[in-house]
Every structure is written in C-alpha cells, then in structure tokens.
Amino acid sequence: MKLMRAERNRLDTEGVVAHYSRGGFGQYHRLDCPEAPHRGDPGVRDTIHGPWKYLAAHWSPCPVCRPPADVLDGEPGVQAA
C-alpha cells in the first residue's frame, strides 16, 4: 500500500503516548509501532499525539520502535513511571 506524502510526513514527525485510566502515562511511540496505544484499548483513557520534541520533553521513548529522543532546549525529558 502506497502512503500519501502527508501521511508519511506525519509518521516521520509525530508520535503518541497513552494516558492510562489508572493514572499516569506510558512511553511515547511512533504512530506505526505495534505497541503504540490507541484510544479505547484496555486501560487507556486517552492518547496524546504530538511532535517528537514535545513528547521527548515529557516522557521516555519506547525501546521497541525507538522514536527520536530530541528534547526542547537540551533539557532532559521526565521519565515515565
């Protein structure tokens, strides 16, 4: 299946993180990661999509899909619990 240019660009520049029903957040993932959270998954209250720099500044990256770990202003991100 051929991806449209806009979809390829989104896959290269954005990621997703889960906000859990029990509280807290998970690791951030590439959108096409097999472990990426989806709203409605068991235990997932909501998902947050955003650019890599935003996600990296707040959460830790997934070790499976290894998304970019760029941060804002060189500040390290807060590690997920």
PDB file of N, CA, C and O in Angstrom:
ATOM      1  N   MET A   1       0.838  -1.172   0.000  1.00  0.00           N
ATOM      2  CA  MET A   1       0.000   0.000   0.000  1.00  0.00           C
ATOM      3  C   MET A   1       0.888   1.241   0.000  1.00  0.00           C
ATOM      4  O   MET A   1       1.828   1.352   0.786  1.00  0.00           O
ATOM      5  N   LYS A   2       0.578   2.141  -0.871  1.00  0.00           N
ATOM      6  CA  LYS A   2       1.359   3.353  -1.011  1.00  0.00           C
ATOM      7  C   LYS A   2       0.824   4.432  -0.068  1.00  0.00           C
ATOM      8  O   LYS A   2      -0.366   4.747  -0.091  1.00  0.00           O
ATOM      9  N   LEU A   3       1.701   4.992   0.755  1.00  0.00           N
ATOM     10  CA  LEU A   3       1.283   6.045   1.674  1.00  0.00           C
ATOM     11  C   LEU A   3       1.294   7.396   0.981  1.00  0.00           C
ATOM     12  O   LEU A   3       2.174   7.684   0.169  1.00  0.00           O
ATOM     13  N   MET A   4       0.333   8.202   1.301  1.00  0.00           N
ATOM     14  CA  MET A   4       0.292   9.559   0.780  1.00  0.00           C
ATOM     15  C   MET A   4       1.426  10.350   1.426  1.00  0.00           C
ATOM     16  O   MET A   4       1.865  10.021   2.528  1.00  0.00           O
ATOM     17  N   ARG A   5       1.896  11.381   0.752  1.00  0.00           N
ATOM     18  CA  ARG A   5       3.006  12.192   1.247  1.00  0.00           C
ATOM     19  C   ARG A   5       2.705  12.766   2.636  1.00  0.00           C
ATOM     20  O   ARG A   5       3.576  12.745   3.506  1.00  0.00           O
ATOM     21  N   ALA A   6       1.502  13.271   2.857  1.00  0.00           N
ATOM     22  CA  ALA A   6       1.139  13.852   4.157  1.00  0.00           C
ATOM     23  C   ALA A   6       1.201  12.799   5.260  1.00  0.00           C
ATOM     24  O   ALA A   6       1.655  13.087   6.368  1.00  0.00           O
ATOM     25  N   GLU A   7       0.748  11.586   4.965  1.00  0.00           N
ATOM     26  CA  GLU A   7       0.775  10.518   5.966  1.00  0.00           C
ATOM     27  C   GLU A   7       2.210  10.103   6.275  1.00  0.00           C
ATOM     28  O   GLU A   7       2.540   9.864   7.437  1.00  0.00           O
ATOM     29  N   ARG A   8       3.067  10.012   5.263  1.00  0.00           N
ATOM     30  CA  ARG A   8       4.475   9.687   5.504  1.00  0.00           C
ATOM     31  C   ARG A   8       5.128  10.759   6.355  1.00  0.00           C
ATOM     32  O   ARG A   8       5.890  10.448   7.271  1.00  0.00           O
ATOM     33  N   ASN A   9       4.834  12.032   6.057  1.00  0.00           N
ATOM     34  CA  ASN A   9       5.389  13.135   6.825  1.00  0.00           C
ATOM     35  C   ASN A   9       4.937  13.049   8.281  1.00  0.00           C
ATOM     36  O   ASN A   9       5.737  13.263   9.192  1.00  0.00           O
ATOM     37  N   ARG A  10       3.674  12.740   8.504  1.00  0.00           N
ATOM     38  CA  ARG A  10       3.151  12.610   9.870  1.00  0.00           C
ATOM     39  C   ARG A  10       3.848  11.467  10.605  1.00  0.00           C
ATOM     40  O   ARG A  10       4.191  11.609  11.778  1.00  0.00           O
ATOM     41  N   LEU A  11       4.061  10.346   9.937  1.00  0.00           N
ATOM     42  CA  LEU A  11       4.746   9.215  10.566  1.00  0.00           C
ATOM     43  C   LEU A  11       6.177   9.579  10.957  1.00  0.00           C
ATOM     44  O   LEU A  11       6.702   9.062  11.944  1.00  0.00           O
ATOM     45  N   ASP A  12       6.807  10.464  10.190  1.00  0.00           N
ATOM     46  CA  ASP A  12       8.188  10.871  10.456  1.00  0.00           C
ATOM     47  C   ASP A  12       8.317  11.952  11.518  1.00  0.00           C
ATOM     48  O   ASP A  12       9.389  12.109  12.102  1.00  0.00           O
ATOM     49  N   THR A  13       7.256  12.699  11.783  1.00  0.00           N
ATOM     50  CA  THR A  13       7.375  13.859  12.665  1.00  0.00           C
ATOM     51  C   THR A  13       6.554  13.789  13.942  1.00  0.00           C
ATOM     52  O   THR A  13       6.780  14.588  14.850  1.00  0.00           O
ATOM     53  N   GLU A  14       5.599  12.852  14.044  1.00  0.00           N
ATOM     54  CA  GLU A  14       4.717  12.793  15.206  1.00  0.00           C
ATOM     55  C   GLU A  14       4.751  11.436  15.882  1.00  0.00           C
ATOM     56  O   GLU A  14       5.116  10.425  15.282  1.00  0.00           O
ATOM     57  N   GLY A  15       4.362  11.444  17.143  1.00  0.00           N
ATOM     58  CA  GLY A  15       4.258  10.221  17.915  1.00  0.00           C
ATOM     59  C   GLY A  15       3.037  10.271  18.809  1.00  0.00           C
ATOM     60  O   GLY A  15       2.231  11.198  18.734  1.00  0.00           O
ATOM     61  N   VAL A  16       2.909   9.255  19.662  1.00  0.00           N
ATOM     62  CA  VAL A  16       1.737   9.141  20.531  1.00  0.00           C
ATOM     63  C   VAL A  16       2.147   8.562  21.883  1.00  0.00           C
ATOM     64  O   VAL A  16       3.071   7.754  21.972  1.00  0.00           O
ATOM     65  N   VAL A  17       1.444   8.990  22.933  1.00  0.00           N
ATOM     66  CA  VAL A  17       1.658   8.477  24.280  1.00  0.00           C
ATOM     67  C   VAL A  17       0.289   8.207  24.900  1.00  0.00           C
ATOM     68  O   VAL A  17      -0.677   8.908  24.600  1.00  0.00           O
ATOM     69  N   ALA A  18       0.202   7.193  25.765  1.00  0.00           N
ATOM     70  CA  ALA A  18      -1.062   6.840  26.416  1.00  0.00           C
ATOM     71  C   ALA A  18      -1.208   7.557  27.749  1.00  0.00           C
ATOM     72  O   ALA A  18      -0.244   7.710  28.499  1.00  0.00           O
ATOM     73  N   HIS A  19      -2.434   7.994  28.031  1.00  0.00           N
ATOM     74  CA  HIS A  19      -2.819   8.462  29.363  1.00  0.00           C
ATOM     75  C   HIS A  19      -3.674   7.335  29.920  1.00  0.00           C
ATOM     76  O   HIS A  19      -4.768   7.073  29.421  1.00  0.00           O
ATOM     77  N   TYR A  20      -3.172   6.668  30.960  1.00  0.00           N
ATOM     78  CA  TYR A  20      -3.835   5.479  31.482  1.00  0.00           C
ATOM     79  C   TYR A  20      -5.022   5.801  32.382  1.00  0.00           C
ATOM     80  O   TYR A  20      -5.043   6.834  33.051  1.00  0.00           O
ATOM     81  N   SER A  21      -6.006   4.910  32.391  1.00  0.00           N
ATOM     82  CA  SER A  21      -7.181   5.063  33.240  1.00  0.00           C
ATOM     83  C   SER A  21      -6.804   5.042  34.714  1.00  0.00           C
ATOM     84  O   SER A  21      -7.436   5.722  35.523  1.00  0.00           O
ATOM     85  N   ARG A  22      -5.797   4.283  35.068  1.00  0.00           N
ATOM     86  CA  ARG A  22      -5.348   4.183  36.460  1.00  0.00           C
ATOM     87  C   ARG A  22      -4.508   5.383  36.869  1.00  0.00           C
ATOM     88  O   ARG A  22      -4.102   5.505  38.025  1.00  0.00           O
ATOM     89  N   GLY A  23      -4.251   6.262  35.919  1.00  0.00           N
ATOM     90  CA  GLY A  23      -3.418   7.436  36.169  1.00  0.00           C
ATOM     91  C   GLY A  23      -2.042   7.238  35.565  1.00  0.00           C
ATOM     92  O   GLY A  23      -1.598   6.106  35.373  1.00  0.00           O
ATOM     93  N   GLY A  24      -1.386   8.305  35.274  1.00  0.00           N
ATOM     94  CA  GLY A  24      -0.043   8.242  34.714  1.00  0.00           C
ATOM     95  C   GLY A  24      -0.051   8.068  33.207  1.00  0.00           C
ATOM     96  O   GLY A  24      -1.095   7.976  32.562  1.00  0.00           O
ATOM     97  N   PHE A  25       1.160   8.027  32.678  1.00  0.00           N
ATOM     98  CA  PHE A  25       1.364   7.951  31.242  1.00  0.00           C
ATOM     99  C   PHE A  25       2.344   6.835  30.921  1.00  0.00           C
ATOM    100  O   PHE A  25       3.108   6.401  31.783  1.00  0.00           O
ATOM    101  N   GLY A  26       2.317   6.375  29.682  1.00  0.00           N
ATOM    102  CA  GLY A  26       3.253   5.363  29.227  1.00  0.00           C
ATOM    103  C   GLY A  26       4.433   6.000  28.515  1.00  0.00           C
ATOM    104  O   GLY A  26       4.709   7.189  28.677  1.00  0.00           O
ATOM    105  N   GLN A  27       5.114   5.202  27.737  1.00  0.00           N
ATOM    106  CA  GLN A  27       6.216   5.688  26.913  1.00  0.00           C
ATOM    107  C   GLN A  27       5.632   6.221  25.611  1.00  0.00           C
ATOM    108  O   GLN A  27       4.518   5.863  25.230  1.00  0.00           O
ATOM    109  N   TYR A  28       6.392   7.083  24.928  1.00  0.00           N
ATOM    110  CA  TYR A  28       5.891   7.565  23.640  1.00  0.00           C
ATOM    111  C   TYR A  28       6.397   6.671  22.518  1.00  0.00           C
ATOM    112  O   TYR A  28       7.478   6.088  22.602  1.00  0.00           O
ATOM    113  N   HIS A  29       5.590   6.579  21.467  1.00  0.00           N
ATOM    114  CA  HIS A  29       5.811   5.634  20.372  1.00  0.00           C
ATOM    115  C   HIS A  29       5.695   6.310  19.015  1.00  0.00           C
ATOM    116  O   HIS A  29       5.106   7.382  18.876  1.00  0.00           O
ATOM    117  N   ARG A  30       6.280   5.642  18.008  1.00  0.00           N
ATOM    118  CA  ARG A  30       6.000   6.014  16.623  1.00  0.00           C
ATOM    119  C   ARG A  30       4.542   5.623  16.368  1.00  0.00           C
ATOM    120  O   ARG A  30       4.028   4.689  16.984  1.00  0.00           O
ATOM    121  N   LEU A  31       3.884   6.340  15.462  1.00  0.00           N
ATOM    122  CA  LEU A  31       2.478   6.058  15.181  1.00  0.00           C
ATOM    123  C   LEU A  31       2.262   4.648  14.640  1.00  0.00           C
ATOM    124  O   LEU A  31       1.205   4.056  14.859  1.00  0.00           O
ATOM    125  N   ASP A  32       3.261   4.103  13.931  1.00  0.00           N
ATOM    126  CA  ASP A  32       3.120   2.772  13.349  1.00  0.00           C
ATOM    127  C   ASP A  32       3.742   1.666  14.204  1.00  0.00           C
ATOM    128  O   ASP A  32       3.895   0.538  13.734  1.00  0.00           O
ATOM    129  N   CYS A  33       4.101   1.974  15.449  1.00  0.00           N
ATOM    130  CA  CYS A  33       4.677   0.973  16.360  1.00  0.00           C
ATOM    131  C   CYS A  33       3.602  -0.050  16.742  1.00  0.00           C
ATOM    132  O   CYS A  33       2.462   0.330  17.010  1.00  0.00           O
ATOM    133  N   PRO A  34       3.952  -1.344  16.769  1.00  0.00           N
ATOM    134  CA  PRO A  34       2.960  -2.348  17.164  1.00  0.00           C
ATOM    135  C   PRO A  34       2.509  -2.187  18.619  1.00  0.00           C
ATOM    136  O   PRO A  34       1.451  -2.695  18.991  1.00  0.00           O
ATOM    137  N   GLU A  35       3.287  -1.494  19.440  1.00  0.00           N
ATOM    138  CA  GLU A  35       2.918  -1.282  20.841  1.00  0.00           C
ATOM    139  C   GLU A  35       2.322   0.103  21.092  1.00  0.00           C
ATOM    140  O   GLU A  35       2.060   0.462  22.240  1.00  0.00           O
ATOM    141  N   ALA A  36       2.107   0.882  20.034  1.00  0.00           N
ATOM    142  CA  ALA A  36       1.531   2.221  20.185  1.00  0.00           C
ATOM    143  C   ALA A  36       0.118   2.115  20.759  1.00  0.00           C
ATOM    144  O   ALA A  36      -0.658   1.253  20.347  1.00  0.00           O
ATOM    145  N   PRO A  37      -0.215   2.990  21.710  1.00  0.00           N
ATOM    146  CA  PRO A  37      -1.549   2.946  22.315  1.00  0.00           C
ATOM    147  C   PRO A  37      -2.614   3.535  21.393  1.00  0.00           C
ATOM    148  O   PRO A  37      -2.328   4.372  20.537  1.00  0.00           O
ATOM    149  N   HIS A  38      -3.827   3.082  21.589  1.00  0.00           N
ATOM    150  CA  HIS A  38      -4.973   3.600  20.843  1.00  0.00           C
ATOM    151  C   HIS A  38      -6.093   3.874  21.838  1.00  0.00           C
ATOM    152  O   HIS A  38      -6.309   3.105  22.775  1.00  0.00           O
ATOM    153  N   ARG A  39      -6.789   4.961  21.629  1.00  0.00           N
ATOM    154  CA  ARG A  39      -7.912   5.276  22.494  1.00  0.00           C
ATOM    155  C   ARG A  39      -8.915   4.129  22.412  1.00  0.00           C
ATOM    156  O   ARG A  39      -9.269   3.691  21.317  1.00  0.00           O
ATOM    157  N   GLY A  40      -9.366   3.648  23.548  1.00  0.00           N
ATOM    158  CA  GLY A  40     -10.277   2.515  23.586  1.00  0.00           C
ATOM    159  C   GLY A  40      -9.582   1.209  23.918  1.00  0.00           C
ATOM    160  O   GLY A  40     -10.248   0.225  24.241  1.00  0.00           O
ATOM    161  N   ASP A  41      -8.246   1.177  23.845  1.00  0.00           N
ATOM    162  CA  ASP A  41      -7.511  -0.010  24.283  1.00  0.00           C
ATOM    163  C   ASP A  41      -7.763  -0.208  25.776  1.00  0.00           C
ATOM    164  O   ASP A  41      -7.987   0.771  26.488  1.00  0.00           O
ATOM    165  N   PRO A  42      -7.734  -1.448  26.268  1.00  0.00           N
ATOM    166  CA  PRO A  42      -7.932  -1.678  27.699  1.00  0.00           C
ATOM    167  C   PRO A  42      -6.941  -0.863  28.536  1.00  0.00           C
ATOM    168  O   PRO A  42      -5.732  -0.910  28.308  1.00  0.00           O
ATOM    169  N   GLY A  43      -7.472  -0.120  29.501  1.00  0.00           N
ATOM    170  CA  GLY A  43      -6.631   0.664  30.399  1.00  0.00           C
ATOM    171  C   GLY A  43      -6.192   2.012  29.873  1.00  0.00           C
ATOM    172  O   GLY A  43      -5.560   2.776  30.601  1.00  0.00           O
ATOM    173  N   VAL A  44      -6.513   2.328  28.616  1.00  0.00           N
ATOM    174  CA  VAL A  44      -6.108   3.608  28.022  1.00  0.00           C
ATOM    175  C   VAL A  44      -7.285   4.577  28.072  1.00  0.00           C
ATOM    176  O   VAL A  44      -8.306   4.363  27.419  1.00  0.00           O
ATOM    177  N   ARG A  45      -7.130   5.641  28.851  1.00  0.00           N
ATOM    178  CA  ARG A  45      -8.177   6.660  28.946  1.00  0.00           C
ATOM    179  C   ARG A  45      -8.192   7.525  27.693  1.00  0.00           C
ATOM    180  O   ARG A  45      -9.250   7.818  27.136  1.00  0.00           O
ATOM    181  N   ASP A  46      -7.004   7.928  27.262  1.00  0.00           N
ATOM    182  CA  ASP A  46      -6.889   8.822  26.118  1.00  0.00           C
ATOM    183  C   ASP A  46      -5.477   8.708  25.559  1.00  0.00           C
ATOM    184  O   ASP A  46      -4.603   8.110  26.186  1.00  0.00           O
ATOM    185  N   THR A  47      -5.258   9.273  24.399  1.00  0.00           N
ATOM    186  CA  THR A  47      -3.918   9.323  23.819  1.00  0.00           C
ATOM    187  C   THR A  47      -3.571  10.767  23.500  1.00  0.00           C
ATOM    188  O   THR A  47      -4.445  11.591  23.230  1.00  0.00           O
ATOM    189  N   ILE A  48      -2.285  11.051  23.536  1.00  0.00           N
ATOM    190  CA  ILE A  48      -1.787  12.379  23.206  1.00  0.00           C
ATOM    191  C   ILE A  48      -0.861  12.232  22.013  1.00  0.00           C
ATOM    192  O   ILE A  48       0.111  11.477  22.062  1.00  0.00           O
ATOM    193  N   HIS A  49      -1.163  12.955  20.940  1.00  0.00           N
ATOM    194  CA  HIS A  49      -0.325  12.975  19.744  1.00  0.00           C
ATOM    195  C   HIS A  49       0.441  14.283  19.726  1.00  0.00           C
ATOM    196  O   HIS A  49      -0.086  15.321  20.128  1.00  0.00           O
ATOM    197  N   GLY A  50       1.666  14.240  19.269  1.00  0.00           N
ATOM    198  CA  GLY A  50       2.432  15.470  19.183  1.00  0.00           C
ATOM    199  C   GLY A  50       3.761  15.265  18.502  1.00  0.00           C
ATOM    200  O   GLY A  50       4.132  14.140  18.167  1.00  0.00           O
ATOM    201  N   PRO A  51       4.490  16.366  18.293  1.00  0.00           N
ATOM    202  CA  PRO A  51       5.816  16.283  17.670  1.00  0.00           C
ATOM    203  C   PRO A  51       6.824  15.661  18.635  1.00  0.00           C
ATOM    204  O   PRO A  51       6.632  15.682  19.851  1.00  0.00           O
ATOM    205  N   TRP A  52       7.896  15.109  18.077  1.00  0.00           N
ATOM    206  CA  TRP A  52       8.903  14.411  18.876  1.00  0.00           C
ATOM    207  C   TRP A  52       9.447  15.258  20.009  1.00  0.00           C
ATOM    208  O   TRP A  52       9.584  14.771  21.131  1.00  0.00           O
ATOM    209  N   LYS A  53       9.760  16.515  19.741  1.00  0.00           N
ATOM    210  CA  LYS A  53      10.373  17.354  20.778  1.00  0.00           C
ATOM    211  C   LYS A  53       9.454  17.528  21.978  1.00  0.00           C
ATOM    212  O   LYS A  53       9.922  17.544  23.116  1.00  0.00           O
ATOM    213  N   TYR A  54       8.173  17.656  21.742  1.00  0.00           N
ATOM    214  CA  TYR A  54       7.221  17.778  22.854  1.00  0.00           C
ATOM    215  C   TYR A  54       7.162  16.475  23.644  1.00  0.00           C
ATOM    216  O   TYR A  54       7.246  16.485  24.872  1.00  0.00           O
ATOM    217  N   LEU A  55       7.017  15.353  22.941  1.00  0.00           N
ATOM    218  CA  LEU A  55       6.918  14.060  23.617  1.00  0.00           C
ATOM    219  C   LEU A  55       8.191  13.739  24.396  1.00  0.00           C
ATOM    220  O   LEU A  55       8.125  13.267  25.531  1.00  0.00           O
ATOM    221  N   ALA A  56       9.350  13.994  23.788  1.00  0.00           N
ATOM    222  CA  ALA A  56      10.632  13.691  24.432  1.00  0.00           C
ATOM    223  C   ALA A  56      10.870  14.553  25.665  1.00  0.00           C
ATOM    224  O   ALA A  56      11.565  14.129  26.589  1.00  0.00           O
ATOM    225  N   ALA A  57      10.305  15.748  25.692  1.00  0.00           N
ATOM    226  CA  ALA A  57      10.484  16.639  26.840  1.00  0.00           C
ATOM    227  C   ALA A  57       9.679  16.177  28.051  1.00  0.00           C
ATOM    228  O   ALA A  57       9.941  16.619  29.170  1.00  0.00           O
ATOM    229  N   HIS A  58       8.700  15.293  27.842  1.00  0.00           N
ATOM    230  CA  HIS A  58       7.820  14.898  28.936  1.00  0.00           C
ATOM    231  C   HIS A  58       7.831  13.406  29.269  1.00  0.00           C
ATOM    232  O   HIS A  58       7.554  13.032  30.408  1.00  0.00           O
ATOM    233  N   TRP A  59       8.145  12.552  28.302  1.00  0.00           N
ATOM    234  CA  TRP A  59       8.051  11.111  28.519  1.00  0.00           C
ATOM    235  C   TRP A  59       9.266  10.394  27.938  1.00  0.00           C
ATOM    236  O   TRP A  59      10.029  10.974  27.166  1.00  0.00           O
ATOM    237  N   SER A  60       9.436   9.143  28.313  1.00  0.00           N
ATOM    238  CA  SER A  60      10.562   8.357  27.803  1.00  0.00           C
ATOM    239  C   SER A  60      10.142   7.615  26.526  1.00  0.00           C
ATOM    240  O   SER A  60       8.966   7.297  26.348  1.00  0.00           O
ATOM    241  N   PRO A  61      11.114   7.340  25.635  1.00  0.00           N
ATOM    242  CA  PRO A  61      10.797   6.686  24.361  1.00  0.00           C
ATOM    243  C   PRO A  61      10.598   5.177  24.502  1.00  0.00           C
ATOM    244  O   PRO A  61      11.122   4.553  25.425  1.00  0.00           O
ATOM    245  N   CYS A  62       9.849   4.614  23.592  1.00  0.00           N
ATOM    246  CA  CYS A  62       9.618   3.174  23.525  1.00  0.00           C
ATOM    247  C   CYS A  62      10.906   2.480  23.079  1.00  0.00           C
ATOM    248  O   CYS A  62      11.531   2.916  22.112  1.00  0.00           O
ATOM    249  N   PRO A  63      11.317   1.401  23.770  1.00  0.00           N
ATOM    250  CA  PRO A  63      12.523   0.688  23.352  1.00  0.00           C
ATOM    251  C   PRO A  63      12.307  -0.189  22.117  1.00  0.00           C
ATOM    252  O   PRO A  63      13.279  -0.641  21.511  1.00  0.00           O
ATOM    253  N   VAL A  64      11.068  -0.435  21.737  1.00  0.00           N
ATOM    254  CA  VAL A  64      10.774  -1.283  20.581  1.00  0.00           C
ATOM    255  C   VAL A  64      10.910  -0.500  19.276  1.00  0.00           C
ATOM    256  O   VAL A  64      11.642  -0.915  18.377  1.00  0.00           O
ATOM    257  N   CYS A  65      10.205   0.635  19.170  1.00  0.00           N
ATOM    258  CA  CYS A  65      10.221   1.398  17.911  1.00  0.00           C
ATOM    259  C   CYS A  65      11.293   2.487  17.892  1.00  0.00           C
ATOM    260  O   CYS A  65      11.578   3.055  16.838  1.00  0.00           O
ATOM    261  N   ARG A  66      11.885   2.778  19.046  1.00  0.00           N
ATOM    262  CA  ARG A  66      12.978   3.746  19.184  1.00  0.00           C
ATOM    263  C   ARG A  66      12.698   5.071  18.460  1.00  0.00           C
ATOM    264  O   ARG A  66      13.393   5.420  17.506  1.00  0.00           O
ATOM    265  N   PRO A  67      11.680   5.802  18.919  1.00  0.00           N
ATOM    266  CA  PRO A  67      11.385   7.090  18.289  1.00  0.00           C
ATOM    267  C   PRO A  67      12.468   8.113  18.595  1.00  0.00           C
ATOM    268  O   PRO A  67      13.253   7.921  19.523  1.00  0.00           O
ATOM    269  N   PRO A  68      12.523   9.198  17.828  1.00  0.00           N
ATOM    270  CA  PRO A  68      13.516  10.240  18.101  1.00  0.00           C
ATOM    271  C   PRO A  68      13.405  10.730  19.541  1.00  0.00           C
ATOM    272  O   PRO A  68      12.307  10.835  20.089  1.00  0.00           O
ATOM    273  N   ALA A  69      14.535  11.022  20.138  1.00  0.00           N
ATOM    274  CA  ALA A  69      14.552  11.469  21.532  1.00  0.00           C
ATOM    275  C   ALA A  69      15.040  12.904  21.641  1.00  0.00           C
ATOM    276  O   ALA A  69      15.660  13.272  22.639  1.00  0.00           O
ATOM    277  N   ASP A  70      14.768  13.724  20.623  1.00  0.00           N
ATOM    278  CA  ASP A  70      15.125  15.140  20.686  1.00  0.00           C
ATOM    279  C   ASP A  70      14.328  15.800  21.802  1.00  0.00           C
ATOM    280  O   ASP A  70      13.187  15.425  22.071  1.00  0.00           O
ATOM    281  N   VAL A  71      14.937  16.781  22.445  1.00  0.00           N
ATOM    282  CA  VAL A  71      14.253  17.490  23.521  1.00  0.00           C
ATOM    283  C   VAL A  71      14.288  18.990  23.274  1.00  0.00           C
ATOM    284  O   VAL A  71      15.091  19.475  22.478  1.00  0.00           O
ATOM    285  N   LEU A  72      13.423  19.718  23.952  1.00  0.00           N
ATOM    286  CA  LEU A  72      13.382  21.168  23.847  1.00  0.00           C
ATOM    287  C   LEU A  72      14.535  21.784  24.620  1.00  0.00           C
ATOM    288  O   LEU A  72      14.756  21.433  25.779  1.00  0.00           O
ATOM    289  N   ASP A  73      15.259  22.677  24.012  1.00  0.00           N
ATOM    290  CA  ASP A  73      16.328  23.435  24.678  1.00  0.00           C
ATOM    291  C   ASP A  73      17.350  22.560  25.390  1.00  0.00           C
ATOM    292  O   ASP A  73      17.982  23.010  26.346  1.00  0.00           O
ATOM    293  N   GLY A  74      17.526  21.330  24.950  1.00  0.00           N
ATOM    294  CA  GLY A  74      18.517  20.455  25.550  1.00  0.00           C
ATOM    295  C   GLY A  74      18.159  19.934  26.927  1.00  0.00           C
ATOM    296  O   GLY A  74      18.995  19.311  27.582  1.00  0.00           O
ATOM    297  N   GLU A  75      16.930  20.173  27.386  1.00  0.00           N
ATOM    298  CA  GLU A  75      16.509  19.697  28.702  1.00  0.00           C
ATOM    299  C   GLU A  75      16.119  18.229  28.608  1.00  0.00           C
ATOM    300  O   GLU A  75      15.421  17.839  27.672  1.00  0.00           O
ATOM    301  N   PRO A  76      16.549  17.417  29.546  1.00  0.00           N
ATOM    302  CA  PRO A  76      16.157  16.007  29.518  1.00  0.00           C
ATOM    303  C   PRO A  76      14.676  15.850  29.823  1.00  0.00           C
ATOM    304  O   PRO A  76      14.105  16.640  30.574  1.00  0.00           O
ATOM    305  N   GLY A  77      14.059  14.836  29.243  1.00  0.00           N
ATOM    306  CA  GLY A  77      12.646  14.572  29.491  1.00  0.00           C
ATOM    307  C   GLY A  77      12.429  13.931  30.847  1.00  0.00           C
ATOM    308  O   GLY A  77      13.363  13.410  31.457  1.00  0.00           O
ATOM    309  N   VAL A  78      11.211  13.971  31.308  1.00  0.00           N
ATOM    310  CA  VAL A  78      10.833  13.339  32.562  1.00  0.00           C
ATOM    311  C   VAL A  78      10.571  11.877  32.264  1.00  0.00           C
ATOM    312  O   VAL A  78       9.834  11.558  31.331  1.00  0.00           O
ATOM    313  N   GLN A  79      11.153  10.999  33.028  1.00  0.00           N
ATOM    314  CA  GLN A  79      10.987   9.573  32.791  1.00  0.00           C
ATOM    315  C   GLN A  79       9.612   9.108  33.252  1.00  0.00           C
ATOM    316  O   GLN A  79       9.145   9.503  34.320  1.00  0.00           O
ATOM    317  N   ALA A  80       8.967   8.272  32.451  1.00  0.00           N
ATOM    318  CA  ALA A  80       7.657   7.734  32.811  1.00  0.00           C
ATOM    319  C   ALA A  80       7.817   6.740  33.948  1.00  0.00           C
ATOM    320  O   ALA A  80       8.839   6.063  34.061  1.00  0.00           O
ATOM    321  N   ALA A  81       6.813   6.662  34.774  1.00  0.00           N
ATOM    322  CA  ALA A  81       6.848   5.736  35.918  1.00  0.00           C
ATOM    323  C   ALA A  81       6.504   4.338  35.486  1.00  0.00           C
ATOM    324  O   ALA A  81       6.483   3.425  36.311  1.00  0.00           O
TER     325      ALA A  81
END
